[in-house]
Amino acid sequence: MIILFHRLFVAATQTPTSSWKYQVDEDNPRRKKMQFHRLLLHFLVCFASFQLSVGTLGFANMYAKRLYDDLLSNYNRLIRPVNNSTDKLTVWLNLKLSQLIEVSLRNQVMTTSMWLEQKWTDYRLVWDPADYEDVEMLYVPAENIWLPDIVLYNNADGNYEVTLLTKATVHHTGLVNWNPPAIYKSSCEMDVEWFPFDKQSCLMKFGSWTYDGHEVDLMHMMQETDSGIDVVSANIVTGINLTEFYPSVEWDILDVPAKKNEERYPCCEEPYPDITFNVTMRRKTLFYTVNLIIPCVGITFLTILVFYLPSDSGEKVTLCISILVSLTVFFLLLAEIIPPTSLAVPLLGKYLLFTMILVTVSIIVTVCVLNVHFRSPATHHMSPWVKKVFTVIMPRLLLMSRPIYLCQGSCGDERKKKNQFYNGIDFGGRNDSTPYIYAHTYRKNPSCPSEIPGETVPANDITATFELRSSTYGSYASSNQPRQPIYHNFGPLTYGDDDLLPPDVSCALRSIQFIAKHTKDTDREIEVIEDWKFVAMVLDRFFLWIFIVACFVGTAAIIFEAPSLYDETIPLDQLSHAYFPIAPTATKLSM
């Protein structure tokens, strides 16, 4: 009809020139009047079309309004919709998970966003569509009809029921579909034994808070069959619809079974049915591997470098303490994540505890090694077995070669050269006109400042030949006999012997004796000190290998013990949506 009026309007307003472009001619009033009439006619046609459309919708809404008034005029939303008080009303229940918002390990709370799908039959909401111009479905505010008081038993937030009362879909057969959205915070017992490679199973228990099993019976929508109710299949494999699930960045959904239960409480004899949904999740470990596991493993292997660091650097204990402080910081971070439970120690906590024990032992060993490194002959005596074990046997086992101390290979030759030098010292000239006297041993001059009282020097160490020039032995000077040294060996040189040597010669000889003895003692002390240092080096190398093995074995034994590392189950949210069965007939009708 609207189209017909529009065509009439076009025919009435069409000009011979078929053009809508008019120019207002102020000198022609007739043309102005015709233009005004056309505009008025156009307005009237539009107004009539609008009234016709509103009238049509009004007729349609009139039937829905009459149906709404007929259904709810005498409707009491407080009365359970059954014919007899002894009849049982069956409420079908299902969950459609929209988003896994948070799983708080510390608070042991799982926060989810989902749709609570419910359907039941209300005999008071039945009508014949033929009486209402084929109106088969009606949207009714939920607060105007009877609703089952389905609540989450293990709620952790305080809001047990649905807070947003959306409209319900009522069908002419009396079937009511109500799918309100809700955000639930359910308490969940967390198992932290394998954190961060853990799996969690959180339960969501739904049931009627007021009605017992004789008044309202709960059934899962997957238990509905064409022939009625499948009572045998109380365990539903896919209990939660995941077709609208938004994948979580922290968890993978592995399994979502559901089970119907009937419990009897001490207060009442009647059974109270409930449907328990089990959400099994596996943690995505990339975040914790990058931010916790890898730094912990790196700090653990830093302990090995403590034994590779030279003892002379003076930074071994400092490095150990720094590693210990770093582990303490990681312990504090871990304490903020996991719940304060004493039932189990998390896997990461075990590894940190193992590393802390390892670092503590390394500090003790480092202090002992430094004590050995800085030993000297004045404070410690090296026993023969220690020298044999740590300087001969263990270096071979550890594939170590001792660095050759310079005095060790050359000191003997140097001493021989010194003795030969002492045995052939000439004091004086060698011309033919000079008389010589050869002496072998002499007494120390008491006036020499380098005197060593009570010292006896063996003759084989200090046996010298001196050439002494003297004018008192002129007969030798004028003699033509060849000058051959006259060697005479005396016993050990003691400070009580009286010699006829000049004072300067005697003082020089005693000074040489003192220097030789001091050099010999110093070389002996250095050799002992180097032995202690080498023992400390052997201990460092030994504990280096011990800690390398301990770090690798401990890391592999603790971290790779987690079962989820070997779980290859494909998450349900990564499967095709066709895997999840579309819900039952009532859900199709509600669409």
Wavefront OBJ file of the C-alpha trace (Angstrom):
o trace
v 0.000 0.000 0.000
v 2.867 2.338 0.763
v 4.361 1.615 -2.639
v 0.990 2.373 -4.282
v 0.732 5.781 -2.609
v 4.266 6.562 -3.644
v 3.508 5.782 -7.308
v 0.380 7.960 -7.219
v 2.405 10.793 -5.786
v 5.028 10.506 -8.518
v 2.323 10.477 -11.222
v 0.612 13.516 -9.742
v 3.740 15.570 -9.455
v 5.317 14.675 -12.781
v 5.666 17.592 -15.296
v 5.725 17.437 -19.092
v 9.394 18.248 -19.131
v 10.062 15.379 -16.660
v 12.256 17.645 -14.615
v 12.118 18.515 -10.952
v 14.222 21.577 -11.373
v 12.047 24.613 -10.970
v 13.033 28.143 -10.569
v 10.817 30.370 -8.523
v 9.519 33.125 -10.675
v 8.414 35.970 -8.528
v 6.449 37.473 -11.426
v 4.329 34.234 -11.887
v 2.159 33.535 -8.755
v 0.449 30.588 -10.410
v 3.691 28.634 -10.670
v 4.455 29.346 -7.017
v 1.048 28.052 -6.000
v 1.488 24.820 -7.992
v 4.843 24.197 -6.376
v 3.343 24.677 -2.923
v 0.558 22.187 -3.690
v 3.051 19.564 -4.833
v 5.079 19.908 -1.625
v 1.931 19.650 0.458
v 0.847 16.519 -1.404
v 4.273 14.942 -0.868
v 4.072 15.637 2.853
v 0.590 14.102 3.115
v 1.681 10.942 1.296
v 4.688 10.502 3.576
v 2.553 11.036 6.660
v 0.015 8.464 5.467
v 2.761 5.937 4.778
v 4.152 6.409 8.289
v 0.716 5.941 9.843
v 0.173 2.734 7.879
v 3.496 1.261 9.020
v 2.834 2.184 12.646
v -0.610 0.721 12.428
v 0.735 -2.569 11.070
v 3.292 -2.838 13.887
v 0.649 -1.851 16.342
v -1.506 -4.734 15.232
v 1.451 -7.126 15.575
v 2.406 -5.859 19.030
v -1.237 -5.886 20.006
v -1.309 -9.672 19.769
v 1.930 -9.998 21.727
v 0.643 -7.583 24.337
v -2.608 -9.482 24.644
v -0.656 -12.737 24.971
v 1.588 -11.236 27.630
v -1.393 -9.973 29.594
v -3.208 -13.275 29.325
v -0.195 -15.251 30.523
v 0.948 -13.074 33.391
v -2.249 -11.452 34.601
v -2.862 -14.159 37.204
v 0.700 -15.516 37.299
v 2.376 -15.949 40.690
v 6.163 -16.097 40.327
v 6.587 -17.466 43.849
v 4.752 -20.724 43.160
v 6.614 -23.694 41.713
v 5.145 -24.421 38.243
v 3.672 -27.884 38.806
v 0.094 -29.153 38.732
v 0.369 -30.991 42.036
v 2.582 -30.215 44.990
v 3.920 -33.765 44.872
v 5.052 -33.460 41.263
v 8.739 -33.107 40.486
v 9.951 -30.318 38.234
v 12.985 -31.108 36.097
v 15.413 -28.273 35.420
v 17.983 -28.833 32.673
v 21.341 -27.194 33.283
v 24.465 -26.536 31.240
v 27.432 -24.165 31.270
v 28.854 -22.264 28.328
v 32.332 -21.032 29.221
v 33.171 -17.665 27.732
v 36.483 -16.730 29.345
v 38.858 -18.009 31.984
v 39.628 -14.687 33.607
v 42.052 -15.661 36.365
v 43.295 -18.608 38.368
v 44.796 -17.194 41.555
v 47.229 -19.701 42.959
v 47.799 -17.737 46.138
v 44.105 -17.049 46.914
v 43.010 -20.424 45.498
v 40.197 -18.835 43.490
v 39.182 -19.409 39.856
v 37.390 -16.525 38.143
v 35.329 -17.427 35.076
v 32.892 -15.688 32.761
v 30.149 -17.999 31.530
v 26.523 -18.407 30.580
v 24.358 -20.442 32.911
v 22.017 -22.192 30.481
v 18.757 -23.336 32.090
v 15.473 -24.655 30.776
v 12.314 -26.021 32.324
v 8.635 -26.402 31.484
v 6.054 -24.074 32.998
v 2.517 -25.351 32.400
v 1.099 -21.888 33.118
v 2.900 -20.413 30.097
v 1.237 -22.542 27.404
v -0.880 -21.016 24.589
v -2.192 -21.794 21.152
v -0.348 -19.772 18.490
v -3.464 -19.704 16.317
v -5.226 -17.531 18.888
v -2.497 -14.903 18.709
v -1.752 -14.623 14.989
v 0.886 -17.403 15.082
v 2.966 -15.871 17.873
v 5.029 -18.870 19.018
v 7.648 -17.214 21.188
v 7.658 -14.451 23.714
v 10.453 -12.635 25.551
v 9.544 -12.148 29.178
v 11.499 -10.305 31.889
v 13.007 -12.877 34.220
v 11.780 -11.087 37.325
v 8.145 -11.670 36.246
v 8.235 -15.478 36.097
v 9.293 -18.317 38.368
v 13.047 -19.005 38.322
v 14.975 -21.910 39.813
v 17.315 -20.694 42.541
v 20.430 -22.315 41.093
v 23.511 -21.156 42.995
v 27.223 -21.926 43.004
v 27.871 -23.816 46.224
v 31.647 -23.290 46.345
v 31.464 -19.568 45.734
v 34.395 -17.497 47.011
v 33.067 -14.004 46.344
v 29.751 -13.706 48.161
v 27.480 -13.604 45.083
v 26.077 -17.096 44.940
v 23.306 -16.430 42.429
v 23.011 -14.738 39.050
v 22.979 -10.964 39.476
v 21.994 -9.904 35.934
v 18.382 -10.909 35.269
v 18.119 -11.013 31.498
v 14.907 -11.787 29.631
v 13.755 -15.363 29.332
v 12.504 -16.964 26.138
v 9.065 -18.550 26.538
v 7.758 -20.959 23.877
v 4.105 -21.769 23.262
v 4.677 -25.290 24.622
v 5.551 -23.847 28.026
v 9.281 -24.404 27.591
v 11.297 -21.629 29.222
v 14.911 -20.915 28.258
v 16.987 -18.627 30.421
v 20.693 -18.074 29.667
v 21.970 -15.301 31.930
v 25.660 -14.325 31.822
v 27.576 -14.373 35.076
v 31.079 -13.999 36.464
v 31.782 -16.645 39.073
v 34.593 -16.776 41.592
v 34.799 -20.355 42.761
v 37.095 -21.684 45.439
v 39.571 -24.214 44.126
v 42.017 -26.405 45.995
v 45.317 -25.807 44.234
v 48.076 -28.387 43.997
v 51.397 -26.514 43.985
v 53.671 -29.550 44.005
v 54.727 -29.161 40.361
v 54.540 -25.368 40.053
v 55.183 -23.890 37.475
v 54.743 -27.116 35.468
v 51.445 -27.888 37.145
v 47.927 -29.001 36.341
v 44.907 -27.806 38.265
v 41.431 -29.280 38.584
v 38.789 -26.848 39.794
v 35.245 -27.885 40.660
v 32.080 -25.827 40.219
v 29.116 -27.237 42.118
v 25.669 -25.965 41.053
v 22.417 -26.831 42.748
v 19.130 -25.495 44.054
v 19.492 -23.783 47.394
v 15.852 -24.123 48.466
v 14.237 -27.078 46.738
v 15.170 -30.664 47.463
v 15.307 -33.494 44.959
v 11.618 -34.341 45.385
v 10.587 -30.854 44.277
v 13.213 -29.793 41.735
v 15.438 -32.294 39.998
v 18.570 -31.162 38.194
v 19.655 -32.809 34.971
v 22.464 -31.992 32.578
v 21.369 -31.055 29.080
v 23.576 -33.769 27.614
v 21.475 -36.352 29.455
v 18.450 -35.476 27.360
v 17.620 -37.903 24.569
v 14.814 -38.200 22.075
v 13.085 -40.761 24.270
v 13.433 -38.803 27.486
v 16.080 -38.782 30.222
v 19.222 -40.882 30.115
v 19.574 -41.613 33.815
v 22.421 -44.061 33.314
v 24.833 -41.489 31.908
v 25.365 -39.555 35.128
v 28.954 -38.803 34.029
v 29.103 -36.382 31.114
v 32.384 -36.337 29.212
v 31.953 -32.851 27.758
v 30.044 -31.080 30.467
v 30.854 -27.476 29.478
v 30.209 -25.925 26.101
v 33.395 -24.296 24.770
v 32.125 -23.046 21.431
v 32.267 -19.432 22.656
v 35.436 -19.829 24.709
v 38.099 -17.149 24.370
v 41.529 -18.856 24.701
v 43.458 -18.072 27.848
v 47.035 -16.789 27.696
v 48.057 -18.719 30.804
v 46.063 -21.961 30.830
v 45.080 -24.727 28.434
v 41.719 -26.424 28.975
v 42.288 -30.177 28.908
v 39.032 -31.652 30.146
v 35.584 -30.407 31.213
v 33.544 -33.358 32.512
v 30.385 -33.035 34.574
v 28.646 -35.333 37.012
v 25.276 -35.361 38.698
v 25.318 -36.053 42.428
v 22.743 -36.418 45.151
v 23.757 -35.557 48.671
v 21.944 -35.941 51.950
v 22.750 -33.400 54.599
v 22.401 -33.925 58.363
v 19.631 -31.345 58.524
v 17.278 -33.019 56.088
v 16.224 -36.451 54.961
v 15.504 -35.467 51.370
v 18.269 -35.723 48.762
v 19.643 -32.533 47.279
v 20.795 -32.985 43.679
v 23.640 -31.002 42.207
v 25.729 -31.003 39.060
v 29.477 -30.696 39.571
v 31.590 -29.411 36.684
v 35.292 -30.226 36.684
v 37.638 -27.903 34.783
v 41.076 -29.466 34.264
v 43.736 -26.980 33.189
v 47.419 -27.131 32.302
v 49.611 -24.108 32.824
v 51.443 -22.571 29.874
v 55.023 -22.502 31.098
v 56.716 -20.073 28.708
v 56.363 -17.049 31.001
v 57.675 -18.836 34.085
v 60.432 -20.575 32.140
v 61.802 -17.280 30.848
v 61.343 -15.254 34.027
v 61.994 -17.821 36.775
v 63.462 -21.130 35.617
v 66.235 -19.847 33.339
v 67.503 -17.200 35.833
v 67.465 -19.803 38.619
v 69.431 -22.286 36.533
v 71.888 -19.536 35.575
v 72.434 -18.576 39.202
v 72.913 -22.230 40.103
v 75.636 -22.687 37.528
v 77.358 -19.527 38.741
v 78.230 -21.565 41.820
v 80.615 -23.581 39.658
v 82.643 -20.472 38.836
v 83.433 -20.002 42.521
v 85.877 -22.910 42.321
v 87.341 -21.709 39.041
v 88.120 -18.287 40.461
v 91.758 -18.070 41.715
v 92.167 -17.869 45.468
v 94.585 -14.955 45.179
v 91.814 -12.784 43.692
v 90.139 -12.446 47.074
v 86.632 -12.484 45.536
v 85.597 -16.106 46.050
v 83.573 -15.560 49.213
v 82.107 -12.337 47.796
v 80.813 -14.213 44.758
v 79.257 -16.900 46.964
v 77.470 -14.353 49.130
v 76.176 -12.503 46.054
v 74.693 -15.726 44.661
v 73.086 -16.465 48.020
v 71.477 -13.009 48.108
v 70.119 -13.492 44.561
v 68.516 -16.773 45.551
v 66.924 -15.103 48.558
v 65.305 -12.552 46.230
v 63.885 -15.382 44.101
v 62.515 -17.022 47.232
v 60.691 -13.798 48.084
v 59.175 -13.670 44.581
v 58.069 -17.273 44.881
v 56.465 -16.627 48.270
v 54.243 -13.952 46.696
v 52.949 -16.351 44.027
v 52.270 -19.651 45.758
v 49.765 -20.109 48.596
v 51.129 -20.398 52.141
v 50.523 -24.128 52.335
v 52.455 -26.790 54.198
v 51.046 -29.703 52.237
v 53.649 -29.654 49.475
v 56.772 -27.790 48.428
v 56.532 -26.464 44.849
v 58.968 -27.739 42.279
v 60.555 -24.327 41.851
v 60.887 -24.056 45.629
v 62.658 -27.415 45.707
v 65.079 -26.230 43.065
v 65.757 -22.954 44.863
v 66.264 -24.843 48.118
v 68.677 -27.225 46.396
v 70.581 -24.283 44.928
v 70.714 -22.521 48.283
v 72.135 -25.637 49.953
v 74.653 -25.913 47.133
v 75.728 -22.286 47.559
v 75.979 -22.688 51.342
v 78.209 -25.729 50.929
v 80.296 -23.819 48.391
v 80.833 -21.031 50.936
v 82.024 -23.538 53.557
v 84.307 -25.279 51.065
v 85.659 -21.950 49.796
v 86.587 -20.842 53.314
v 88.410 -24.145 53.899
v 90.226 -23.867 50.562
v 91.308 -20.305 51.337
v 92.590 -21.483 54.711
v 94.745 -24.083 52.978
v 95.852 -21.622 50.311
v 97.313 -19.109 52.759
v 99.145 -21.576 55.016
v 102.882 -21.180 55.619
v 105.686 -23.206 57.271
v 105.566 -20.884 60.246
v 101.987 -21.923 61.109
v 101.346 -25.344 59.586
v 103.334 -28.442 58.859
v 102.399 -30.533 55.839
v 102.294 -34.199 56.700
v 103.763 -36.688 54.208
v 100.424 -38.351 53.408
v 98.829 -34.993 52.632
v 101.676 -34.152 50.313
v 101.476 -37.519 48.591
v 97.693 -37.525 48.177
v 97.210 -33.916 47.114
v 100.386 -33.342 45.130
v 100.895 -36.734 43.499
v 97.779 -38.930 43.403
v 94.860 -36.513 43.012
v 96.486 -34.348 40.319
v 96.813 -37.460 38.161
v 93.163 -38.362 38.693
v 92.050 -34.811 37.963
v 94.332 -34.516 34.912
v 96.286 -31.671 36.470
v 99.922 -30.822 35.809
v 101.684 -28.893 38.520
v 103.345 -25.677 37.375
v 107.137 -26.015 37.822
v 108.454 -23.684 40.464
v 111.654 -21.995 39.195
v 113.737 -22.806 42.220
v 112.697 -26.441 42.117
v 114.667 -27.286 39.008
v 117.487 -24.781 39.272
v 118.102 -24.324 42.950
v 120.253 -27.459 43.186
v 122.505 -26.378 40.334
v 122.703 -22.888 41.723
v 123.756 -24.224 45.117
v 126.456 -26.351 43.487
v 127.716 -23.356 41.564
v 127.712 -21.308 44.737
v 129.689 -23.983 46.598
v 132.158 -24.237 43.760
v 132.407 -20.488 43.796
v 133.032 -20.495 47.514
v 135.687 -23.173 47.109
v 137.609 -21.165 44.570
v 137.534 -17.579 45.787
v 140.850 -15.699 45.196
v 141.672 -12.809 47.426
v 144.560 -10.963 45.858
v 146.519 -10.740 42.621
v 148.166 -13.386 40.474
v 151.465 -11.810 39.228
v 154.719 -13.738 39.538
v 156.329 -11.393 42.028
v 153.550 -11.779 44.563
v 153.975 -14.255 47.407
v 150.874 -16.389 48.213
v 149.757 -18.268 51.238
v 146.836 -20.707 50.890
v 144.595 -21.296 53.834
v 141.536 -23.507 54.077
v 139.579 -22.549 57.150
v 139.510 -19.498 59.331
v 137.733 -18.158 62.283
v 135.078 -15.492 62.076
v 136.297 -12.084 63.078
v 134.502 -11.126 66.296
v 134.212 -7.558 65.033
v 132.213 -8.577 61.917
v 128.650 -7.320 62.178
v 127.193 -10.350 60.410
v 128.274 -12.714 63.127
v 125.974 -15.636 63.847
v 126.766 -16.833 67.402
v 126.872 -20.509 68.132
v 126.721 -21.465 64.441
v 128.831 -24.305 63.109
v 129.347 -24.431 59.365
v 130.387 -27.735 57.816
v 133.716 -27.752 56.039
v 132.272 -29.242 52.856
v 130.013 -26.202 52.467
v 132.618 -23.579 53.047
v 136.079 -24.744 51.961
v 137.865 -21.971 50.217
v 141.264 -21.211 48.805
v 142.541 -17.749 49.386
v 145.549 -15.999 47.962
v 147.035 -13.663 50.479
v 149.589 -11.138 49.606
v 152.090 -10.451 52.406
v 155.407 -8.684 52.476
v 156.502 -10.727 55.469
v 156.836 -13.834 53.319
v 159.426 -12.451 51.018
v 161.294 -15.764 50.646
v 158.353 -17.054 48.695
v 158.308 -13.976 46.590
v 161.942 -14.378 45.528
v 161.683 -18.092 45.009
v 161.498 -19.607 41.538
v 159.294 -22.491 42.624
v 155.928 -22.653 40.987
v 153.129 -21.308 43.068
v 150.782 -24.193 43.751
v 147.999 -23.968 46.227
v 148.583 -25.842 49.409
v 145.255 -27.417 50.397
v 144.749 -28.313 53.968
v 141.421 -29.607 55.201
v 140.425 -28.838 58.708
v 137.335 -29.994 60.566
v 134.143 -27.989 60.799
v 134.571 -24.313 61.212
v 133.592 -23.144 64.675
v 133.585 -19.764 66.269
v 136.174 -20.864 68.804
v 138.895 -21.409 66.174
v 141.724 -18.917 65.982
v 142.870 -18.010 62.503
v 145.342 -15.569 61.260
v 143.060 -14.209 58.499
v 142.720 -10.494 58.045
v 139.523 -9.053 59.582
v 138.015 -7.872 56.280
v 138.367 -11.330 54.709
v 136.846 -13.032 57.707
v 133.902 -10.595 57.741
v 133.273 -11.055 54.014
v 133.286 -14.816 54.375
v 130.796 -14.751 57.216
v 128.526 -12.426 55.243
v 128.539 -14.855 52.345
v 127.690 -17.683 54.719
v 124.731 -15.713 56.090
v 123.431 -14.860 52.624
v 123.735 -18.472 51.500
v 121.870 -19.777 54.515
v 119.146 -17.118 54.233
v 118.664 -17.894 50.548
v 118.443 -21.585 51.301
v 115.847 -21.055 54.056
v 113.828 -18.692 51.873
v 113.768 -21.197 49.028
v 112.626 -23.895 51.411
v 109.819 -21.700 52.770
v 108.697 -20.718 49.285
v 108.653 -24.354 48.280
v 106.415 -25.268 51.229
v 104.105 -22.295 50.547
v 103.806 -23.343 46.921
v 102.948 -26.858 48.061
v 100.061 -25.514 50.150
v 98.865 -23.388 47.247
v 98.954 -26.395 44.969
v 96.963 -28.415 47.506
v 94.347 -25.615 47.515
v 94.327 -25.667 43.704
v 93.748 -29.426 43.726
v 90.868 -28.999 46.171
v 89.356 -26.295 43.951
v 89.558 -28.537 40.916
v 88.107 -31.479 42.829
v 85.099 -29.506 44.087
v 84.698 -27.903 40.665
v 83.951 -31.304 39.160
v 81.809 -32.284 42.147
v 79.646 -29.177 41.785
v 79.393 -29.530 37.994
v 77.986 -33.026 38.413
v 75.734 -31.903 41.286
v 74.317 -28.966 39.298
v 73.526 -31.017 36.196
v 72.126 -33.999 38.080
v 70.133 -31.856 40.525
v 68.665 -29.681 37.772
v 67.642 -32.659 35.668
v 66.292 -34.634 38.636
v 64.132 -31.794 39.975
v 62.889 -29.918 36.910
v 62.369 -32.849 34.548
v 60.412 -34.696 37.204
v 57.230 -32.732 36.433
v 54.613 -34.970 34.738
v 53.155 -32.149 32.631
v 56.398 -31.915 30.647
v 55.576 -35.274 29.104
v 51.836 -34.643 28.665
v 51.000 -34.324 24.977
v 47.258 -33.908 25.410
v 45.829 -31.460 22.884
v 43.866 -28.702 24.647
v 40.132 -28.701 24.014
v 40.104 -25.007 23.157
v 42.460 -25.724 20.242
v 40.203 -28.350 18.748
v 37.525 -27.604 16.203
v 34.256 -26.249 17.543
v 32.566 -29.165 15.866
v 34.017 -31.364 18.583
v 31.655 -29.864 21.140
v 28.131 -31.034 20.747
v 25.625 -28.305 20.161
v 23.304 -28.318 23.009
v 20.086 -29.822 23.126
v 16.847 -29.004 21.399
v 15.835 -26.300 23.818
v 19.010 -24.399 23.133
v 18.286 -24.518 19.427
v 14.862 -23.063 20.048
v 16.325 -20.264 22.114
v 18.486 -19.217 19.229
l 1 2 3 4 5 6 7 8 9 10 11 12 13 14 15 16 17 18 19 20 21 22 23 24 25 26 27 28 29 30 31 32 33 34 35 36 37 38 39 40 41 42 43 44 45 46 47 48 49 50 51 52 53 54 55 56 57 58 59 60 61 62 63 64 65 66 67 68 69 70 71 72 73 74 75 76 77 78 79 80 81 82 83 84 85 86 87 88 89 90 91 92 93 94 95 96 97 98 99 100 101 102 103 104 105 106 107 108 109 110 111 112 113 114 115 116 117 118 119 120 121 122 123 124 125 126 127 128 129 130 131 132 133 134 135 136 137 138 139 140 141 142 143 144 145 146 147 148 149 150 151 152 153 154 155 156 157 158 159 160 161 162 163 164 165 166 167 168 169 170 171 172 173 174 175 176 177 178 179 180 181 182 183 184 185 186 187 188 189 190 191 192 193 194 195 196 197 198 199 200 201 202 203 204 205 206 207 208 209 210 211 212 213 214 215 216 217 218 219 220 221 222 223 224 225 226 227 228 229 230 231 232 233 234 235 236 237 238 239 240 241 242 243 244 245 246 247 248 249 250 251 252 253 254 255 256 257 258 259 260 261 262 263 264 265 266 267 268 269 270 271 272 273 274 275 276 277 278 279 280 281 282 283 284 285 286 287 288 289 290 291 292 293 294 295 296 297 298 299 300 301 302 303 304 305 306 307 308 309 310 311 312 313 314 315 316 317 318 319 320 321 322 323 324 325 326 327 328 329 330 331 332 333 334 335 336 337 338 339 340 341 342 343 344 345 346 347 348 349 350 351 352 353 354 355 356 357 358 359 360 361 362 363 364 365 366 367 368 369 370 371 372 373 374 375 376 377 378 379 380 381 382 383 384 385 386 387 388 389 390 391 392 393 394 395 396 397 398 399 400 401 402 403 404 405 406 407 408 409 410 411 412 413 414 415 416 417 418 419 420 421 422 423 424 425 426 427 428 429 430 431 432 433 434 435 436 437 438 439 440 441 442 443 444 445 446 447 448 449 450 451 452 453 454 455 456 457 458 459 460 461 462 463 464 465 466 467 468 469 470 471 472 473 474 475 476 477 478 479 480 481 482 483 484 485 486 487 488 489 490 491 492 493 494 495 496 497 498 499 500 501 502 503 504 505 506 507 508 509 510 511 512 513 514 515 516 517 518 519 520 521 522 523 524 525 526 527 528 529 530 531 532 533 534 535 536 537 538 539 540 541 542 543 544 545 546 547 548 549 550 551 552 553 554 555 556 557 558 559 560 561 562 563 564 565 566 567 568 569 570 571 572 573 574 575 576 577 578 579 580 581 582 583 584 585 586 587 588 589 590 591
